[in-house]
């Protein structure tokens, strides 16, 4: 079986990708340098997951301590990996708030790191499907301009609206405020599309929203569902940001997202872009009705 490269292999989507591909018979090479611990502290470290993956798949998986910003290290890994048949790029700085504290690191990880991987793929395996774990934040705050109805417990699109059942990729990513994180991810998204169109490489941008799963090291600044469960179990106050607690998030499980990656890899094409989410069937309301939130929460 061919080799699959998975960046951010100790993270939520990266680890789910490793498990799916290793169980399918791929030889998986992970790029993981545990930057998440630097971003969010030791409680967000991916080290435990990386150790568990290595123990579970001793013959199918190995992790390499490679920073995606290191152009030469990335190229060396691709050159020596063998017959690469798939790249799944999940490594990222994922937080809006953290990005504002260190914009250069955010951009070099998210944008320059993606460019390094695309160039390595173009040199060593241009026919291998390249999947980017993108984000719906590439649309910025344009969704806030939709005619949302302010209902008792949530903000909602009218039933007759064309996007009532889900926003498609015809929504613009221009003329909006993104956050610096949204900008760096949009740059990565556009790079992946451009390498598909310009060089004819099979590329996919998976624009997910809230992603969840059992191996999410959730923290206050990222991974809200895992963090909410941690607060529920420990009694730690949970902070609500924005919109009076009426924001609703649809969640997609990591396994389902990786299944979408696999489907694309089976029938790849250049510059594919998909919005991926759980829809109304898998939604979480931050706070509803007359429920009170802890005194130190902000809404």
PARO-145003 format. One record per residue (C-alpha): x, y, z; residue in three letters. Coordinates in nm, 4 decimals. Layout:
N
+----------+----------+----------+-----+
|        u |        v |        w |  aa |
+----------+----------+----------+-----+
|        X |        Y |        Z | ALA |
...
+----------+----------+----------+-----+
***
This chain:
299
+----------+----------+----------+-----+
|        u |        v |        w |  aa |
+----------+----------+----------+-----+
|   0.0000 |   0.0000 |   0.0000 | UNK |
|   0.1163 |   0.3561 |  -0.0655 | UNK |
|   0.2336 |   0.5990 |   0.1986 | UNK |
|  -0.0009 |   0.8605 |   0.3440 | UNK |
|   0.1416 |   1.1790 |   0.4922 | UNK |
|  -0.0658 |   1.3241 |   0.7781 | UNK |
|   0.0358 |   1.6572 |   0.9279 | UNK |
|  -0.0743 |   1.7387 |   1.2808 | UNK |
|  -0.1056 |   1.3646 |   1.3342 | UNK |
|  -0.1558 |   1.3969 |   1.7095 | UNK |
|  -0.4477 |   1.6388 |   1.6828 | UNK |
|  -0.8190 |   1.5704 |   1.6587 | UNK |
|  -0.8511 |   1.5316 |   1.2813 | UNK |
|  -0.4925 |   1.4205 |   1.2321 | UNK |
|  -0.5251 |   1.1299 |   1.4740 | UNK |
|  -0.8605 |   1.0267 |   1.3260 | UNK |
|  -0.6936 |   1.0295 |   0.9840 | UNK |
|  -0.4077 |   0.8124 |   1.1103 | UNK |
|  -0.6481 |   0.5574 |   1.2573 | UNK |
|  -0.8664 |   0.5439 |   0.9459 | UNK |
|  -0.5748 |   0.5111 |   0.7057 | UNK |
|  -0.3723 |   0.2655 |   0.9154 | UNK |
|  -0.6755 |   0.0408 |   0.9543 | UNK |
|  -0.7256 |   0.0586 |   0.5774 | UNK |
|  -0.3731 |  -0.0715 |   0.5197 | UNK |
|  -0.1827 |   0.2490 |   0.4484 | UNK |
|   0.1652 |   0.3160 |   0.5790 | UNK |
|   0.1191 |   0.6465 |   0.7591 | UNK |
|   0.3904 |   0.9038 |   0.8255 | UNK |
|   0.2843 |   1.1734 |   1.0707 | UNK |
|   0.4304 |   1.5215 |   1.1081 | UNK |
|   0.3793 |   1.6285 |   1.4688 | UNK |
|   0.5846 |   1.8686 |   1.6802 | UNK |
|   0.3203 |   1.9381 |   1.9486 | UNK |
|   0.2861 |   2.3093 |   1.8738 | UNK |
|  -0.0590 |   2.2867 |   2.0343 | UNK |
|   0.1076 |   2.2723 |   2.3763 | UNK |
|   0.2908 |   2.5955 |   2.2937 | UNK |
|  -0.0295 |   2.7602 |   2.1766 | UNK |
|  -0.2572 |   2.6587 |   2.4639 | UNK |
|  -0.0499 |   2.5093 |   2.7441 | UNK |
|   0.0383 |   2.1559 |   2.8594 | UNK |
|  -0.3254 |   2.0488 |   2.8956 | UNK |
|  -0.3567 |   2.0816 |   2.5169 | UNK |
|  -0.0510 |   1.8691 |   2.4379 | UNK |
|  -0.0842 |   1.6084 |   2.1642 | UNK |
|   0.1966 |   1.3928 |   2.3059 | UNK |
|  -0.0359 |   1.1387 |   2.4697 | UNK |
|  -0.2291 |   1.0789 |   2.1486 | UNK |
|   0.0918 |   1.0420 |   1.9482 | UNK |
|   0.2203 |   0.7819 |   2.1944 | UNK |
|  -0.1068 |   0.5892 |   2.1807 | UNK |
|  -0.1047 |   0.5870 |   1.8002 | UNK |
|   0.2526 |   0.4583 |   1.7902 | UNK |
|   0.1647 |   0.1790 |   2.0353 | UNK |
|  -0.1554 |   0.0881 |   1.8504 | UNK |
|  -0.0008 |   0.0836 |   1.5028 | UNK |
|   0.3673 |  -0.0087 |   1.5497 | UNK |
|   0.4060 |  -0.1351 |   1.1929 | UNK |
|   0.1744 |   0.1050 |   1.0108 | UNK |
|   0.2537 |   0.4431 |   1.1679 | UNK |
|   0.5479 |   0.6558 |   1.2623 | UNK |
|   0.5561 |   1.0161 |   1.3753 | UNK |
|   0.8301 |   1.2586 |   1.2737 | UNK |
|   0.9099 |   1.5708 |   1.4762 | UNK |
|   0.8880 |   1.8083 |   1.1792 | UNK |
|   0.7686 |   2.1685 |   1.1788 | UNK |
|   0.5688 |   2.2432 |   0.8632 | UNK |
|   0.7386 |   2.5864 |   0.8538 | UNK |
|   1.0772 |   2.4171 |   0.7965 | UNK |
|   1.0967 |   2.4027 |   0.4168 | UNK |
|   1.4045 |   2.1804 |   0.4002 | UNK |
|   1.2813 |   1.9344 |   0.6634 | UNK |
|   0.9461 |   1.8980 |   0.4884 | UNK |
|   1.1152 |   1.8375 |   0.1536 | UNK |
|   1.3519 |   1.5782 |   0.3031 | UNK |
|   1.0612 |   1.3916 |   0.4573 | UNK |
|   0.8701 |   1.3799 |   0.1278 | UNK |
|   1.1823 |   1.2749 |  -0.0613 | UNK |
|   1.2468 |   0.9839 |   0.1724 | UNK |
|   0.8909 |   0.8708 |   0.2504 | UNK |
|   0.8503 |   0.6292 |  -0.0396 | UNK |
|   0.5552 |   0.6073 |  -0.2756 | UNK |
|   0.3288 |   0.8822 |  -0.1404 | UNK |
|  -0.0328 |   0.8289 |  -0.2390 | UNK |
|  -0.2136 |   1.0813 |  -0.0153 | UNK |
|  -0.1448 |   1.3951 |   0.1875 | UNK |
|  -0.3851 |   1.4987 |   0.4658 | UNK |
|  -0.2868 |   1.8393 |   0.6029 | UNK |
|  -0.4437 |   1.9115 |   0.9423 | UNK |
|  -0.1565 |   2.0921 |   1.1178 | UNK |
|  -0.2534 |   2.4492 |   1.2057 | UNK |
|  -0.2708 |   2.7259 |   1.4593 | UNK |
|  -0.6496 |   2.7060 |   1.5142 | UNK |
|  -0.7488 |   2.9950 |   1.7433 | UNK |
|  -0.8808 |   3.3417 |   1.6541 | UNK |
|  -0.7671 |   3.4928 |   1.9824 | UNK |
|  -0.4225 |   3.3316 |   1.9821 | UNK |
|  -0.3580 |   3.4539 |   1.6274 | UNK |
|  -0.3923 |   3.8137 |   1.7419 | UNK |
|  -0.1233 |   3.7622 |   2.0076 | UNK |
|   0.1352 |   3.6412 |   1.7532 | UNK |
|   0.0247 |   3.7066 |   1.3929 | UNK |
|   0.3586 |   3.6089 |   1.2397 | UNK |
|   0.3602 |   3.2633 |   1.3948 | UNK |
|  -0.0055 |   3.2158 |   1.3056 | UNK |
|   0.0522 |   3.3077 |   0.9413 | UNK |
|   0.3732 |   3.1138 |   0.8943 | UNK |
|   0.2194 |   2.7977 |   1.0414 | UNK |
|  -0.1092 |   2.8196 |   0.8535 | UNK |
|  -0.0072 |   2.9779 |   0.5219 | UNK |
|   0.3670 |   2.9231 |   0.4773 | UNK |
|   0.3446 |   2.5722 |   0.6189 | UNK |
|   0.0769 |   2.4868 |   0.3634 | UNK |
|   0.2912 |   2.6314 |   0.0848 | UNK |
|   0.5876 |   2.4169 |   0.1940 | UNK |
|   0.3737 |   2.1036 |   0.1812 | UNK |
|   0.2251 |   2.1902 |  -0.1580 | UNK |
|   0.5702 |   2.2516 |  -0.3046 | UNK |
|   0.7021 |   1.9247 |  -0.1627 | UNK |
|   0.4016 |   1.7429 |  -0.3044 | UNK |
|   0.4484 |   1.9086 |  -0.6443 | UNK |
|   0.8124 |   1.7984 |  -0.6551 | UNK |
|   0.7757 |   1.4459 |  -0.5214 | UNK |
|   0.4153 |   1.3240 |  -0.5664 | UNK |
|   0.2113 |   1.5634 |  -0.7836 | UNK |
|  -0.0554 |   1.3011 |  -0.8535 | UNK |
|  -0.1255 |   1.2257 |  -0.4857 | UNK |
|  -0.4510 |   1.3768 |  -0.3569 | UNK |
|  -0.3800 |   1.6705 |  -0.1253 | UNK |
|  -0.6479 |   1.7374 |   0.1390 | UNK |
|  -0.6462 |   2.0571 |   0.3451 | UNK |
|  -0.8430 |   2.0710 |   0.6668 | UNK |
|  -0.9655 |   2.4254 |   0.6015 | UNK |
|  -1.2360 |   2.6132 |   0.7953 | UNK |
|  -1.5640 |   2.7921 |   0.7443 | UNK |
|  -1.3905 |   3.0980 |   0.8950 | UNK |
|  -1.2635 |   3.1754 |   0.5436 | UNK |
|  -1.6074 |   3.3399 |   0.4974 | UNK |
|  -1.5314 |   3.5882 |   0.7749 | UNK |
|  -1.8310 |   3.7655 |   0.9246 | UNK |
|  -2.0423 |   3.7582 |   0.6077 | UNK |
|  -2.2851 |   3.5083 |   0.7673 | UNK |
|  -2.3757 |   3.7846 |   1.0150 | UNK |
|  -2.5176 |   3.9854 |   0.7235 | UNK |
|  -2.7762 |   3.7173 |   0.6487 | UNK |
|  -3.1384 |   3.7970 |   0.7458 | UNK |
|  -3.1200 |   3.6110 |   1.0762 | UNK |
|  -3.4320 |   3.5897 |   1.2889 | UNK |
|  -3.3804 |   3.6546 |   1.6594 | UNK |
|  -3.5804 |   3.3698 |   1.8127 | UNK |
|  -3.6194 |   3.2919 |   2.1818 | UNK |
|  -3.3205 |   3.0611 |   2.2076 | UNK |
|  -3.1298 |   3.1027 |   1.8806 | UNK |
|  -3.0581 |   3.3010 |   1.5684 | UNK |
|  -3.2093 |   3.1339 |   1.2617 | UNK |
|  -3.2462 |   3.1802 |   0.8879 | UNK |
|  -3.6051 |   3.2049 |   0.7583 | UNK |
|  -3.7352 |   2.8706 |   0.6251 | UNK |
|  -3.7635 |   3.0034 |   0.2699 | UNK |
|  -3.4064 |   3.1302 |   0.2478 | UNK |
|  -3.1877 |   2.9619 |  -0.0149 | UNK |
|  -2.9306 |   2.8664 |   0.2493 | UNK |
|  -3.1773 |   2.7516 |   0.5145 | UNK |
|  -3.0564 |   2.3941 |   0.4723 | UNK |
|  -2.6894 |   2.4884 |   0.4566 | UNK |
|  -2.4605 |   2.7541 |   0.3121 | UNK |
|  -2.2816 |   2.6461 |  -0.0030 | UNK |
|  -1.9476 |   2.7576 |  -0.1448 | UNK |
|  -2.1047 |   3.0323 |  -0.3560 | UNK |
|  -2.0843 |   3.2588 |  -0.0509 | UNK |
|  -1.8043 |   3.5109 |  -0.1031 | UNK |
|  -1.4948 |   3.5224 |   0.1152 | UNK |
|  -1.4358 |   3.8908 |   0.0282 | UNK |
|  -1.5460 |   4.2194 |   0.1876 | UNK |
|  -1.5621 |   4.0802 |   0.5389 | UNK |
|  -1.3706 |   4.0771 |   0.8664 | UNK |
|  -1.2073 |   3.7395 |   0.9197 | UNK |
|  -0.9803 |   3.7626 |   1.2247 | UNK |
|  -0.6109 |   3.7094 |   1.1603 | UNK |
|  -0.6651 |   3.3340 |   1.1950 | UNK |
|  -0.9341 |   3.3470 |   0.9284 | UNK |
|  -0.6965 |   3.5348 |   0.6977 | UNK |
|  -0.4112 |   3.2865 |   0.7386 | UNK |
|  -0.6453 |   2.9938 |   0.6783 | UNK |
|  -0.7992 |   3.1684 |   0.3774 | UNK |
|  -0.4484 |   3.2104 |   0.2360 | UNK |
|  -0.3864 |   2.8383 |   0.2813 | UNK |
|  -0.7247 |   2.7558 |   0.1276 | UNK |
|  -0.6536 |   2.9689 |  -0.1803 | UNK |
|  -0.3049 |   2.8206 |  -0.2173 | UNK |
|  -0.4470 |   2.4696 |  -0.2213 | UNK |
|  -0.7056 |   2.5693 |  -0.4804 | UNK |
|  -0.4427 |   2.7448 |  -0.6933 | UNK |
|  -0.2075 |   2.4476 |  -0.6956 | UNK |
|  -0.5023 |   2.2436 |  -0.8141 | UNK |
|  -0.5970 |   2.4837 |  -1.0924 | UNK |
|  -0.2521 |   2.6069 |  -1.1952 | UNK |
|  -0.0576 |   2.2814 |  -1.1730 | UNK |
|  -0.3433 |   2.0359 |  -1.2211 | UNK |
|  -0.2832 |   1.8697 |  -0.8853 | UNK |
|  -0.5720 |   1.6849 |  -0.7139 | UNK |
|  -0.6504 |   1.9111 |  -0.4191 | UNK |
|  -0.9379 |   1.9481 |  -0.1756 | UNK |
|  -1.0293 |   2.2193 |   0.0758 | UNK |
|  -1.2579 |   2.0857 |   0.3479 | UNK |
|  -1.4207 |   2.3897 |   0.5104 | UNK |
|  -1.5374 |   2.2505 |   0.8419 | UNK |
|  -1.7045 |   2.4293 |   1.1279 | UNK |
|  -1.7011 |   2.2817 |   1.4778 | UNK |
|  -1.5160 |   1.9512 |   1.4727 | UNK |
|  -1.5379 |   1.7036 |   1.7565 | UNK |
|  -1.4262 |   1.3599 |   1.8619 | UNK |
|  -1.2756 |   1.1591 |   2.1467 | UNK |
|  -0.9157 |   1.2794 |   2.1058 | UNK |
|  -0.9769 |   1.6544 |   2.1152 | UNK |
|  -0.7537 |   1.8344 |   2.3655 | UNK |
|  -1.0056 |   2.1144 |   2.4150 | UNK |
|  -0.9048 |   2.4410 |   2.5799 | UNK |
|  -1.0741 |   2.7755 |   2.6423 | UNK |
|  -0.9440 |   2.9186 |   2.3140 | UNK |
|  -1.0134 |   2.6167 |   2.0950 | UNK |
|  -1.2190 |   2.2983 |   2.0918 | UNK |
|  -1.5248 |   2.4344 |   2.2667 | UNK |
|  -1.7304 |   2.1132 |   2.2820 | UNK |
|  -1.4491 |   1.9121 |   2.4425 | UNK |
|  -1.3780 |   2.2073 |   2.6713 | UNK |
|  -1.7466 |   2.2392 |   2.7627 | UNK |
|  -1.7553 |   1.8723 |   2.8630 | UNK |
|  -1.4428 |   1.9222 |   3.0729 | UNK |
|  -1.6051 |   2.2187 |   3.2488 | UNK |
|  -1.9222 |   2.0161 |   3.3050 | UNK |
|  -1.7306 |   1.7291 |   3.4647 | UNK |
|  -1.4974 |   1.9420 |   3.6768 | UNK |
|  -1.7385 |   2.2225 |   3.7694 | UNK |
|  -1.5150 |   2.4852 |   3.6128 | UNK |
|  -1.7136 |   2.7900 |   3.4891 | UNK |
|  -1.7678 |   2.7941 |   3.1130 | UNK |
|  -1.7349 |   3.1303 |   2.9390 | UNK |
|  -1.9830 |   3.2250 |   2.6663 | UNK |
|  -1.8676 |   3.4794 |   2.4103 | UNK |
|  -2.1051 |   3.6880 |   2.2016 | UNK |
|  -2.4685 |   3.7025 |   2.0873 | UNK |
|  -2.6345 |   3.6631 |   2.4268 | UNK |
|  -2.5754 |   3.2901 |   2.4314 | UNK |
|  -2.7933 |   3.2377 |   2.1229 | UNK |
|  -2.5168 |   3.1208 |   1.8941 | UNK |
|  -2.5675 |   2.7674 |   1.7655 | UNK |
|  -2.2908 |   2.5415 |   1.6401 | UNK |
|  -2.3378 |   2.2338 |   1.4288 | UNK |
|  -2.0745 |   1.9704 |   1.4974 | UNK |
|  -1.9225 |   1.7116 |   1.2690 | UNK |
|  -1.7437 |   1.4103 |   1.4115 | UNK |
|  -1.3795 |   1.3620 |   1.3182 | UNK |
|  -1.4540 |   1.0156 |   1.1815 | UNK |
|  -1.7158 |   1.1519 |   0.9421 | UNK |
|  -1.4815 |   1.4254 |   0.8225 | UNK |
|  -1.2065 |   1.1728 |   0.7527 | UNK |
|  -1.4529 |   0.9553 |   0.5644 | UNK |
|  -1.5116 |   1.2550 |   0.3381 | UNK |
|  -1.1354 |   1.2820 |   0.2846 | UNK |
|  -1.1303 |   0.9149 |   0.1879 | UNK |
|  -1.4150 |   0.9560 |  -0.0611 | UNK |
|  -1.2298 |   1.2428 |  -0.2283 | UNK |
|  -0.9072 |   1.0417 |  -0.2400 | UNK |
|  -1.0964 |   0.7686 |  -0.4247 | UNK |
|  -1.2136 |   1.0104 |  -0.6970 | UNK |
|  -0.9876 |   1.3165 |  -0.6797 | UNK |
|  -1.0031 |   1.6284 |  -0.8949 | UNK |
|  -0.8227 |   1.9633 |  -0.8979 | UNK |
|  -0.9353 |   2.2472 |  -0.6714 | UNK |
|  -1.2313 |   2.0794 |  -0.5005 | UNK |
|  -1.3929 |   2.2842 |  -0.2221 | UNK |
|  -1.6581 |   2.1591 |   0.0185 | UNK |
|  -1.8420 |   2.3041 |   0.3178 | UNK |
|  -1.8678 |   2.0233 |   0.5718 | UNK |
|  -2.0822 |   2.0289 |   0.8852 | UNK |
|  -2.3315 |   1.8365 |   1.0883 | UNK |
|  -2.6396 |   2.0416 |   1.0008 | UNK |
|  -2.9372 |   2.0844 |   1.2309 | UNK |
|  -2.9291 |   1.7171 |   1.3215 | UNK |
|  -2.6041 |   1.7659 |   1.5139 | UNK |
|  -2.6241 |   2.1063 |   1.6800 | UNK |
|  -2.5334 |   2.2457 |   2.0175 | UNK |
|  -2.6969 |   2.5536 |   2.1657 | UNK |
|  -2.4549 |   2.7429 |   2.3900 | UNK |
|  -2.7240 |   2.8682 |   2.6286 | UNK |
|  -3.0960 |   2.8919 |   2.5861 | UNK |
|  -3.4195 |   3.0157 |   2.7384 | UNK |
|  -3.3815 |   3.1672 |   3.0835 | UNK |
|  -3.0821 |   2.9609 |   3.1864 | UNK |
|  -2.8209 |   3.1474 |   3.3861 | UNK |
|  -2.4516 |   3.1287 |   3.3114 | UNK |
|  -2.1788 |   3.1584 |   3.5779 | UNK |
|  -2.1189 |   3.5076 |   3.7128 | UNK |
|  -1.7775 |   3.5354 |   3.5502 | UNK |
|  -1.9066 |   3.4363 |   3.2090 | UNK |
|  -1.9293 |   3.6889 |   2.9303 | UNK |
|  -2.1953 |   3.6976 |   2.6640 | UNK |
+----------+----------+----------+-----+
***
